[in-house]
Amino acid sequence: MSEAIQKPFIVDMDSHVMEPPDLWENYLEPRYRDRAIHIRRNSDGIEELVVDDKVLLKGRLAALGGVEHPAQTLFTQPDVPYLEGCPLASYDTQARIELLDEWGVDAGVVFPTIGILWDKEDDPELAMAYARAYNNWQWDFASPALDRILPIAHIPLYDVDLALEELQRCLKLGFKGMFMAPEPVCGKRPSHPDFDPLWQELVDADLPVCVHLIVRFTRALNLSATSWWDSEKEPMNTVFSFALGGTMQLIPATAALICDGLFDRFPKLKVAIVESGAGYASYLMDRLDEKYDRFGELTNLKRRPSEYMRENFWFVMDPSERSIDAQCDLLGEDHFLWGSDYPHIDSHIGAIAEVHEALAPMSEHRRNLVLGGNAVKLFNL
């Protein structure tokens, strides 16, 4: 009698919540509530996203989500309200579970949406209050179904002591890792020794730091297209900015973590690189190695960059990437995962079908690792 074929355990490594518009008004501590992040309508009837009484975004707020709508509609009609772009599964626990069931996905990692927009480097205490409010709501969203919804703690790095306190609180609750923006903070790269207590905490918990793209409208970091398209004179090229915006953040972030020697101090630290595709991983590995062979004596690295990439990094593929089998050959099959980016406007409601098609040429063993086996080990599920 032949053995029954077991269904692989499948994990969506990159999905999002759409935060309720009144999240911060409901969850923020009373002393900060008059500075809550919120959405309001201006005198023209257009919605505005307001952070600390300053308008961060005006109009087109539905395009922050929008997976169920044509992009053309949401980008050209600024009066479509935010909630129109928020499917029920983006903020309702039971609806999210039903979506996972419909997709045939066992678990999904969740990241913020509004939480990757706001930036309060000038007020670390308010920034942490915003993050605490989000984390508390996220816990209420995820905790009824921790076997299906994997929460990641939002930890701003503007004040290391506040960051460590919040990270410890979240890990004690049961969060499965930490969200980190791919940017220097207060003049310090994340590999700066000041942040070492955070990395030690994650090493001790055997959980990853998830480096996910951000959208910082006040910094050149995120607006990669502004060097090529003058947004004051012409519309931003959406293909260019959506295709390269994350990649232009996460390639240098990955390289900086390696070249600064962070993993010589923390050889067990796990880093997941999220929402920039994964097809560049072996190129970056070879590129860094080639330059290390030429200039390695001028650095403090104890090993070649490829060794850190093979031991400390996990890369999340986009659903339709075709090169992941080759990436597994070059970097290691234990270090690739997939993500849907649900429910953002550049995601696909049929992401899981695209993933199955893209991974079909792989061996069954390797395919099952990418579908979820690697995530099981990464998060100790």
Summary of the structure (lengths in Angstrom):
residues: 381
radius of gyration: 20.4
end to end distance: 31.3
largest distance: 72.2
contacts: 1234
relative contact order: 0.13
helix: 48%
strand: 13%
